[in-house]
Amino acid sequence: MAEIKLGDVSFNVSVEGDDGAPALLIAHSLGSDLSQWEPQMPSLTRRFRVIRYDSRGHGLSEPTPGPYSVEQLGRDALAILDAVGVKKAHFMGLSLGGAVGMWLMINAPERIDRAILSNTNACFGHPDVWNARIKQALAEGLDAMAPGTMDRWFTRDFQERAPAEVDAMAARFRATSAEAYAATAAALRDADQREAIRGVRNRVLVIVGTQDAATPPTAGGLIAEHIPGSRLVALEAAHLSNIEAANEFTRAIVSFLTAPAAAAKLRAVKKPAAKKPAVKKPAKEATKAPAAKTAKKAAKKASKKAVKKAVKAATKKAAKKAPLKASKKTAKKAAKKSTVTAGKKAAKKATKKAAKVAAKKTAAKTTRKAVKKSARTTAKKPANKAARKPARKSAKGRR
């Protein structure tokens, strides 16, 4: 424990653990002190340089006239980090401490690494509730408020199971200055960080107690919902979950604070990589050329086949229609020559068309039609010419 003077105010600060270990700053709840974190200390000091402090007017830290604000308490936390020579630290806070943690991530994100916000709220209920509490604290003192506060902090079952721990927390509450309690309660009354926390980009673990009436699970749910990428853990406990569910709480925070940062980075980069539109574009463009090439090839093949078929059919037809005097050979030659010429032209035309539309079937069909038509026309002409010659000769003889 050490007394650190920040301006005119003395703060009680404890620094434990290896100097070379990652720093962890811890803030307690309203009406408590740094000893609230004793159940977690053996596990934390083995891994971290743990900085605990009594909040302004709590424990052994000096009270000042109120009301306080969450900003003022947040600046106290930053001044403590500066005083112990820490530029950046993990953070853990419960209830009031959680409100301070949110302020730090909103206003000094470069000073905070990972953060644990336990049994806290971004907006602590209706001002009338706090005004009544402030009035009672100043009028009756914290002794009168202790029984009701313990009922909010711990479940009935835990109070019966662990009376010594509950009594220790009640003693800390009673030892708190009524004026400091009232001044700090005003800070929670006036705090509303619901919208501001949407801008938080730190890695955050939110812990809620399933039976917490002071800061219900829905309050923690809202924080987890508003802070992108945060995790939510629910423990079977009331308000002071780090005491009532100490083992589960410790496991959750150690796991969160020691998880490899590389895994989180990998998850973060994976998402955008899958959505890159640039990947699709080249793929689409790359398929364009082969598609046109394939269509052209297919059309050429289909055209050749169609020409061959047409030639065969035209030749047969021409040979049948030719008269006896016109030899089969001549008719076949004429038909073939004419058909091939027309077929080639038609095939060329069909190939061009098929390449443009990249449609294999359309190209083949068009070519067949063109070739057939050409073959029929060409085959018909020689046959008619050959048929007319004997007719003229016959007519001369008759004359």
C-alpha positions as CSV (number, residue, x, y, z in Angstrom):
1,M,0.0,0.0,0.0
2,A,1.2,3.5,-0.8
3,E,-0.2,7.0,-0.4
4,I,-0.1,8.9,-3.7
5,K,-0.7,12.6,-3.8
6,L,-2.6,13.8,-6.8
7,G,-2.9,17.6,-6.6
8,D,-4.2,18.3,-3.1
9,V,-5.8,14.8,-2.7
10,S,-4.2,11.7,-1.2
11,F,-5.1,8.4,-2.7
12,N,-4.5,4.9,-1.2
13,V,-2.9,2.8,-4.0
14,S,-1.6,-0.8,-4.0
15,V,0.8,-2.1,-6.7
16,E,1.5,-5.9,-6.7
17,G,3.0,-8.4,-9.1
18,D,6.0,-8.5,-11.4
19,D,7.1,-5.1,-12.7
20,G,7.6,-6.5,-16.2
21,A,4.1,-8.1,-16.3
22,P,1.2,-6.5,-18.2
23,A,-0.5,-3.8,-16.0
24,L,-4.1,-4.3,-14.7
25,L,-5.9,-1.4,-13.1
26,I,-8.8,-2.3,-10.8
27,A,-11.7,-0.1,-9.5
28,H,-14.2,-1.1,-6.8
29,S,-17.9,-0.5,-6.2
30,L,-19.7,2.4,-4.4
31,G,-19.4,2.1,-0.6
32,S,-16.4,-0.4,-0.8
33,D,-12.6,-0.3,-1.1
34,L,-9.7,-2.0,-2.8
35,S,-9.9,-5.0,-0.5
36,Q,-13.1,-6.0,-2.3
37,W,-10.8,-7.8,-4.8
38,E,-9.0,-10.1,-2.4
39,P,-10.5,-13.3,-3.8
40,Q,-9.0,-12.6,-7.2
41,M,-5.6,-11.4,-6.1
42,P,-3.6,-14.7,-5.9
43,S,-4.5,-15.6,-9.5
44,L,-4.0,-12.0,-10.8
45,T,-0.7,-11.2,-9.2
46,R,0.9,-14.3,-10.8
47,R,0.2,-13.0,-14.2
48,F,-0.2,-9.2,-14.0
49,R,1.2,-6.1,-12.3
50,V,-2.0,-5.3,-10.4
51,I,-2.8,-1.7,-9.5
52,R,-5.7,-1.3,-7.0
53,Y,-6.8,2.0,-5.5
54,D,-9.4,3.3,-3.1
55,S,-11.8,5.7,-4.9
56,R,-12.0,9.3,-3.9
57,G,-13.5,9.4,-0.3
58,H,-13.5,5.6,0.0
59,G,-11.2,3.4,2.2
60,L,-8.0,5.4,2.9
61,S,-8.4,7.9,0.1
62,E,-9.2,11.4,1.1
63,P,-12.7,12.7,0.6
64,T,-13.3,16.1,-1.1
65,P,-16.5,18.2,-1.3
66,G,-19.1,16.8,-3.8
67,P,-20.9,16.2,-5.9
68,Y,-18.5,14.1,-8.0
69,S,-18.8,13.2,-11.6
70,V,-17.8,10.0,-13.5
71,E,-15.4,12.2,-15.5
72,Q,-13.7,13.4,-12.3
73,L,-13.4,9.8,-11.1
74,G,-12.1,8.7,-14.5
75,R,-9.4,11.4,-14.4
76,D,-8.4,10.2,-10.9
77,A,-7.8,6.7,-12.5
78,L,-5.7,8.2,-15.3
79,A,-3.6,10.3,-12.8
80,I,-3.0,7.0,-10.8
81,L,-1.7,5.3,-13.9
82,D,0.6,8.3,-14.6
83,A,1.8,8.2,-11.0
84,V,2.9,4.6,-11.2
85,G,4.4,5.0,-14.6
86,V,2.0,3.0,-16.7
87,K,1.0,4.2,-20.2
88,K,-1.4,1.5,-21.0
89,A,-3.2,-1.1,-18.8
90,H,-6.0,-3.7,-18.8
91,F,-8.9,-2.5,-16.7
92,M,-11.5,-4.2,-14.4
93,G,-14.3,-2.4,-12.5
94,L,-17.5,-3.5,-10.7
95,S,-20.6,-1.3,-10.5
96,L,-19.1,2.2,-9.9
97,G,-15.8,0.9,-11.2
98,G,-17.5,-0.3,-14.4
99,A,-18.8,3.2,-15.0
100,V,-15.3,4.6,-14.6
101,G,-14.0,1.9,-17.1
102,M,-16.6,3.0,-19.7
103,W,-15.6,6.6,-19.3
104,L,-11.9,5.7,-19.8
105,M,-12.6,3.7,-23.0
106,I,-14.7,6.5,-24.4
107,N,-12.3,9.4,-23.5
108,A,-8.9,7.8,-23.2
109,P,-9.0,4.6,-25.3
110,E,-5.3,4.6,-25.9
111,R,-4.6,4.1,-22.2
112,I,-6.8,1.0,-21.9
113,D,-6.2,-2.4,-23.4
114,R,-8.8,-5.1,-22.6
115,A,-11.6,-4.2,-20.1
116,I,-13.9,-6.1,-17.8
117,L,-17.1,-4.4,-16.9
118,S,-18.8,-6.3,-14.1
119,N,-22.3,-5.8,-12.6
120,T,-22.6,-2.3,-13.9
121,N,-24.8,0.0,-15.9
122,A,-24.4,2.6,-18.6
123,C,-27.3,4.6,-17.0
124,F,-27.9,3.9,-13.3
125,G,-31.7,4.2,-13.0
126,H,-34.0,7.1,-12.2
127,P,-32.5,10.2,-10.4
128,D,-35.3,10.1,-7.7
129,V,-33.9,6.8,-6.4
130,W,-30.4,8.3,-6.1
131,N,-31.7,11.5,-4.6
132,A,-33.5,9.5,-1.9
133,R,-30.4,7.5,-1.2
134,I,-28.2,10.6,-1.0
135,K,-30.7,12.2,1.4
136,Q,-30.8,9.1,3.6
137,A,-27.0,8.8,3.7
138,L,-26.5,12.4,4.8
139,A,-29.4,12.3,7.3
140,E,-28.9,8.9,8.9
141,G,-25.4,7.8,8.0
142,L,-24.4,4.5,6.4
143,D,-25.1,2.3,9.4
144,A,-28.8,2.6,8.8
145,M,-28.3,1.8,5.1
146,A,-26.1,-1.3,5.6
147,P,-28.7,-4.0,6.0
148,G,-30.6,-3.0,2.8
149,T,-27.4,-2.6,0.9
150,M,-26.2,-6.2,1.9
151,D,-29.5,-7.5,0.6
152,R,-28.8,-5.9,-2.7
153,W,-25.2,-7.0,-2.8
154,F,-25.7,-10.7,-1.9
155,T,-28.4,-13.3,-2.3
156,R,-30.1,-14.6,0.9
157,D,-28.6,-18.0,0.3
158,F,-25.0,-16.6,0.2
159,Q,-25.7,-14.5,3.3
160,E,-26.5,-17.7,5.2
161,R,-23.6,-19.7,3.7
162,A,-20.9,-17.1,4.1
163,P,-21.9,-14.7,7.0
164,A,-18.2,-13.8,7.7
165,E,-17.7,-12.5,4.1
166,V,-20.9,-10.5,4.2
167,D,-20.0,-9.0,7.6
168,A,-16.6,-7.9,6.2
169,M,-18.2,-6.1,3.3
170,A,-20.8,-4.5,5.6
171,A,-18.0,-3.2,7.8
172,R,-16.3,-1.6,4.7
173,F,-19.6,0.0,3.8
174,R,-20.1,1.5,7.2
175,A,-16.6,2.8,7.2
176,T,-17.2,4.9,4.1
177,S,-17.7,8.6,4.6
178,A,-21.4,9.5,4.3
179,E,-20.4,12.7,2.4
180,A,-18.2,10.8,0.0
181,Y,-20.9,8.2,-0.5
182,A,-23.4,10.9,-1.3
183,A,-21.0,12.8,-3.6
184,T,-20.2,9.5,-5.5
185,A,-23.9,8.5,-5.7
186,A,-24.5,11.9,-7.5
187,A,-21.9,10.8,-10.1
188,L,-23.9,7.6,-10.8
189,R,-27.2,9.5,-10.8
190,D,-26.0,11.9,-13.5
191,A,-24.1,9.3,-15.6
192,D,-25.6,8.3,-19.0
193,Q,-23.1,6.6,-21.3
194,R,-25.5,4.5,-23.3
195,E,-24.9,6.1,-26.6
196,A,-21.2,7.0,-26.1
197,I,-20.2,3.4,-25.5
198,R,-21.2,2.5,-29.1
199,G,-17.9,4.1,-30.1
200,V,-15.8,1.8,-27.8
201,R,-13.4,-0.4,-29.8
202,N,-11.5,-2.2,-26.9
203,R,-12.0,-5.9,-26.3
204,V,-14.6,-6.0,-23.5
205,L,-15.9,-8.7,-21.2
206,V,-19.3,-7.9,-19.5
207,I,-20.2,-9.9,-16.4
208,V,-23.7,-10.0,-15.0
209,G,-25.2,-11.6,-11.9
210,T,-28.4,-13.5,-12.6
211,Q,-29.9,-12.3,-9.3
212,D,-28.5,-8.8,-9.3
213,A,-31.3,-6.3,-8.4
214,A,-29.0,-3.3,-8.3
215,T,-27.7,-3.6,-11.9
216,P,-29.9,-6.3,-13.5
217,P,-28.7,-8.7,-16.3
218,T,-30.6,-6.5,-18.8
219,A,-28.3,-3.6,-18.0
220,G,-25.2,-5.7,-18.7
221,G,-26.9,-7.0,-21.9
222,L,-27.4,-3.4,-23.1
223,I,-23.7,-2.7,-22.6
224,A,-22.7,-5.9,-24.4
225,E,-25.1,-5.0,-27.2
226,H,-23.8,-1.4,-27.6
227,I,-20.0,-2.3,-27.5
228,P,-19.1,-4.0,-30.7
229,G,-17.5,-7.5,-30.3
230,S,-17.9,-7.6,-26.5
231,R,-18.5,-10.9,-24.7
232,L,-21.2,-11.5,-22.0
233,V,-20.9,-13.9,-19.1
234,A,-23.7,-14.6,-16.5
235,L,-22.9,-15.8,-13.1
236,E,-25.2,-17.2,-10.4
237,A,-24.8,-14.3,-8.0
238,A,-26.3,-10.9,-6.9
239,H,-24.4,-7.6,-7.2
240,L,-21.0,-8.4,-5.9
241,S,-20.4,-11.4,-8.2
242,N,-16.6,-11.4,-7.7
243,I,-17.3,-12.4,-4.0
244,E,-20.4,-14.5,-4.3
245,A,-19.2,-16.5,-7.3
246,A,-15.5,-15.9,-6.7
247,N,-14.1,-19.0,-8.5
248,E,-16.2,-18.7,-11.6
249,F,-15.5,-14.9,-11.7
250,T,-11.8,-15.5,-11.5
251,R,-11.8,-18.2,-14.2
252,A,-13.7,-15.9,-16.5
253,I,-11.5,-12.8,-16.1
254,V,-8.2,-14.7,-16.3
255,S,-9.3,-16.6,-19.4
256,F,-10.4,-13.3,-21.0
257,L,-7.2,-11.3,-20.1
258,T,-4.8,-14.1,-21.1
259,A,-6.5,-15.2,-24.4
260,P,-4.1,-14.8,-27.3
261,A,-4.5,-11.5,-29.1
262,A,-3.5,-13.1,-32.4
263,A,-6.7,-15.2,-32.4
264,A,-8.9,-12.1,-32.1
265,K,-6.9,-10.3,-34.9
266,L,-7.3,-13.3,-37.2
267,R,-11.1,-13.3,-36.7
268,A,-11.2,-9.6,-37.4
269,V,-9.4,-9.9,-40.8
270,K,-11.2,-13.0,-41.9
271,K,-14.6,-11.3,-42.3
272,P,-13.7,-8.5,-44.7
273,A,-11.5,-10.9,-46.8
274,A,-14.6,-13.1,-47.6
275,K,-16.6,-10.1,-48.7
276,K,-14.0,-8.6,-51.1
277,P,-15.9,-7.7,-54.3
278,A,-12.6,-7.5,-56.2
279,V,-12.2,-11.3,-56.2
280,K,-15.4,-11.8,-58.3
281,K,-14.6,-9.3,-61.0
282,P,-11.4,-10.8,-62.5
283,A,-13.0,-14.3,-62.3
284,K,-15.9,-13.0,-64.4
285,E,-13.7,-11.3,-66.9
286,A,-11.5,-14.3,-67.1
287,T,-14.4,-16.5,-68.2
288,K,-15.5,-14.1,-70.9
289,A,-12.7,-14.9,-73.4
290,P,-12.7,-18.7,-73.1
291,A,-16.5,-18.7,-73.4
292,A,-16.4,-16.8,-76.7
293,K,-13.5,-19.0,-77.9
294,T,-15.4,-22.2,-77.0
295,A,-18.5,-21.0,-78.8
296,K,-16.6,-20.1,-81.9
297,K,-14.9,-23.5,-81.9
298,A,-18.2,-25.3,-81.4
299,A,-19.8,-23.4,-84.1
300,K,-17.0,-24.2,-86.5
301,K,-17.2,-27.8,-85.8
302,A,-21.0,-27.8,-86.1
303,S,-20.7,-25.9,-89.5
304,K,-18.3,-28.5,-90.9
305,K,-20.5,-31.3,-89.9
306,A,-23.5,-29.6,-91.4
307,V,-21.7,-28.9,-94.6
308,K,-20.6,-32.5,-94.9
309,K,-24.1,-33.7,-94.4
310,A,-25.6,-31.2,-96.8
311,V,-23.1,-32.0,-99.5
312,K,-23.9,-35.7,-99.2
313,A,-27.7,-35.1,-99.4
314,A,-27.3,-32.6,-102.3
315,T,-25.1,-34.9,-104.3
316,K,-27.6,-37.8,-104.0
317,K,-30.5,-35.5,-105.0
318,A,-28.6,-34.1,-107.9
319,A,-27.6,-37.5,-109.2
320,K,-31.2,-38.7,-109.1
321,K,-32.6,-35.7,-110.9
322,A,-30.0,-35.7,-113.7
323,P,-31.2,-37.3,-117.0
324,L,-29.6,-40.4,-118.4
325,K,-27.4,-38.4,-120.8
326,A,-25.9,-36.2,-118.0
327,S,-23.5,-38.5,-116.3
328,K,-23.7,-39.1,-112.6
329,K,-20.1,-38.0,-112.3
330,T,-20.8,-34.6,-113.8
331,A,-23.9,-34.0,-111.7
332,K,-22.0,-35.1,-108.6
333,K,-19.1,-32.8,-109.3
334,A,-21.3,-29.8,-110.1
335,A,-23.4,-30.3,-107.0
336,K,-20.5,-30.8,-104.8
337,K,-18.6,-27.7,-106.1
338,S,-21.7,-25.5,-105.8
339,T,-22.7,-26.8,-102.4
340,V,-19.2,-26.5,-100.9
341,T,-18.9,-22.9,-102.0
342,A,-22.3,-22.0,-100.7
343,G,-21.7,-24.1,-97.6
344,K,-18.4,-22.4,-96.8
345,K,-20.0,-19.0,-97.1
346,A,-22.9,-20.0,-94.9
347,A,-20.7,-21.7,-92.4
348,K,-18.5,-18.6,-92.1
349,K,-21.5,-16.4,-91.6
350,A,-22.9,-18.8,-89.0
351,T,-19.6,-19.1,-87.2
352,K,-19.4,-15.3,-86.8
353,K,-22.9,-15.1,-85.5
354,A,-22.3,-18.0,-83.0
355,A,-19.1,-16.4,-81.7
356,K,-20.9,-13.1,-81.0
357,V,-23.8,-14.6,-78.9
358,A,-21.7,-17.4,-77.5
359,A,-24.5,-19.8,-78.2
360,K,-23.4,-23.2,-79.4
361,K,-26.8,-24.6,-80.3
362,T,-28.0,-21.5,-82.1
363,A,-24.9,-21.4,-84.3
364,A,-25.2,-25.1,-85.3
365,K,-28.9,-24.8,-86.1
366,T,-28.4,-21.6,-88.2
367,T,-25.5,-23.1,-90.1
368,R,-27.5,-26.3,-90.9
369,K,-30.5,-24.3,-92.2
370,A,-28.3,-22.1,-94.4
371,V,-26.3,-25.0,-95.8
372,K,-29.5,-27.1,-96.6
373,K,-31.1,-24.2,-98.4
374,S,-28.0,-23.4,-100.4
375,A,-27.5,-27.1,-101.2
376,R,-31.1,-27.4,-102.5
377,T,-30.9,-24.3,-104.7
378,T,-27.5,-25.2,-106.1
379,A,-28.5,-28.8,-106.9
380,K,-31.7,-27.8,-108.6
381,K,-30.0,-25.4,-111.1
382,P,-27.7,-27.9,-112.9
383,A,-30.5,-30.5,-113.0
384,N,-32.8,-28.1,-114.8
385,K,-30.2,-27.0,-117.2
386,A,-29.3,-30.5,-118.1
387,A,-33.0,-31.3,-118.6
388,R,-33.6,-28.4,-121.0
389,K,-30.8,-29.2,-123.5
390,P,-32.2,-32.5,-124.9
391,A,-35.6,-30.8,-125.1
392,R,-34.3,-28.1,-127.4
393,K,-32.5,-30.7,-129.6
394,S,-35.5,-32.8,-129.9
395,A,-37.5,-29.7,-131.0
396,K,-35.0,-29.0,-133.8
397,G,-35.2,-32.5,-135.2
398,R,-38.9,-32.2,-135.4
399,R,-38.6,-29.0,-137.5
